């Protein structure tokens, strides 16, 4: 809540309005309540959802006041029970009523004794008034005062905490972020009850005025990276921010790279784990997707479930994801290269079988692969956009019907359908959607190189991709760390997952001030009881 405070002397006597407005700017609130009401109405175009209520308070109703709120964004029961009832009913017959006269500082008395709302802020300008009013707060203006009160009682219909749809796990928490910024910060604080977990708030967007929160653990996060994140956020000058993807486009290091350099997630446990490693989270009001920086290549193959299951199972699944990444990227290109240029690499029986399948097929292998890949991408996109009750069924049935019909019609060979199907299934193994999209984009480039130069073109393209990955940075951190530059101590959470008691240090390139996160692994490892102790 904010309050209008009229200039007063030491005896709390009111100053004439003419003196308070001598040096005021057009953006400052006026001392006349009617002038303020008219300005608000004109600026908002007499909008029907803006409610303005004029009331009288004080002894004998001698003081005129105005209450402003936005219908649908304000908690109406709270407004009636804790604001209007306090102003119009609760103060009657009390000593406070005598102070609510033109000869006293009314706003100070209301703020200190009458208002039972938790959040109260001062208000002095129309810009702050419109921002608070359109955010769901209640505004209180008093006639004769060029200041006012902002009372925090936002409330709107919102989606509850549900399981994330984009990052599901078999074992682990089922809670996900919602579209409410304050709910999201609370979900993270439930997991990290540390006073060093700091939250910095920013408002981005000249028209949307979107609330953005910066979260990091002071003393663990690298101060240089924190300052760089602040700098990039402060440089954003745009009329509106509607989703965290808008923020991502402004702060990412390589805009035109197919690989993402900013990580996003719907899961509070992923954000909490990233904060404990020294990373920084960016939360945007109105979206359940939280940004995490810096983001490294290996991070896009990690799932929270890797750390909740047995170490051997987690390592096997992690290796499977990297293997699926290679299949989804290179399988069609390898098939095109071998069947077009390097038939001698195939066993004679397999070569005869493939040749018999391709008999009568009018297109080369590259055109076959392009047709099937484009068809599957269309089916996948259609399945996402259609209603969920029929979307998945339509994708499966459509792929089966089209694939079978294409083979029977002699347009596509059966082997190509198998290769494209394995490739599509492998692309779904990736735990992050944006890395899967990168693979889908690069797949067509590798197919073109394979059709033009065979395995030589494929090797050149793969080397070029590795060089590009090594050249990327995410807020100054090498994208391929800890592979390049190679760091032995950080290999415990890359291709495999070591036991949790061995992860006693944080990633060294990300964090350089508070590296050790637990006791020495030799003493942390559970010790089995001796035989004598077991018998006892």
Secondary structure as UniProt FT lines:
FT   TURN            10..11
FT   HELIX           17..20
FT   TURN            21..23
FT   TURN            26..27
FT   HELIX           33..43
FT   TURN            44..46
FT   TURN            48..49
FT   STRAND          50..57
FT   HELIX           59..61
FT   STRAND          63..70
FT   TURN            71..73
FT   HELIX           76..78
FT   HELIX           79..84
FT   HELIX           86..90
FT   TURN            91..93
FT   HELIX           96..99
FT   TURN            102..103
FT   HELIX           106..109
FT   HELIX           110..114
FT   STRAND          120..123
FT   HELIX           126..133
FT   TURN            134..136
FT   STRAND          138..142
FT   TURN            143..144
FT   STRAND          148..151
FT   HELIX           181..191
FT   TURN            195..196
FT   STRAND          197..204
FT   TURN            206..208
FT   STRAND          210..217
FT   TURN            218..220
FT   HELIX           223..234
FT   HELIX           244..251
FT   TURN            255..256
FT   STRAND          263..265
FT   HELIX           268..276
FT   TURN            277..278
FT   STRAND          280..284
FT   TURN            285..286
FT   STRAND          290..293
FT   HELIX           297..301
FT   HELIX           304..307
FT   HELIX           311..341
FT   HELIX           343..345
FT   HELIX           348..358
FT   TURN            359..360
FT   HELIX           365..385
FT   HELIX           388..408
FT   TURN            409..410
FT   HELIX           414..427
FT   TURN            428..429
FT   HELIX           433..453
FT   HELIX           455..471
FT   STRAND          473..474
FT   TURN            475..476
FT   STRAND          477..478
FT   TURN            479..486
FT   HELIX           489..492
FT   HELIX           500..502
FT   TURN            508..510
FT   HELIX           521..524
FT   HELIX           531..535
//
